[in-house]
């Protein structure tokens, strides 16, 4: 849900690219597990 919201809002993704990437990777890993 959080990942979807971040992707839905381009400004947030652009503003916090590094943080978003880290959190996105963590979310994807959690979903995969």
N, C-alpha and C positions, 0 to 999 in steps of 0.2 A: 504494500500500500504506500509506504513512504517513498520507495523508488519511483512508483508510478506518479506520485504527486510531484516529485522533483523533476521528472522528465516532462510532465505536463506544463511546468513553469520554466520556460527558457531563461528568464532573468536570474532565477536562483542558481540554475546550473552554471550559467556564465559567471555569476558573481563568485560562487564557491566551487570552481572546477575541481581543484585538488581534493577538497573535503568531500565533495559529491562523489568523486571517483572512488575514494577510499570507502565511503559508506556504501556506495553501490556495489563494490566488489564484496564487501562483507555481507550485504543483503543477498547477493547472488549465491555466495558460498553457503549461507544459512539455508537458503531455499533448496540448494542442491543436496545438502546434508539432510 
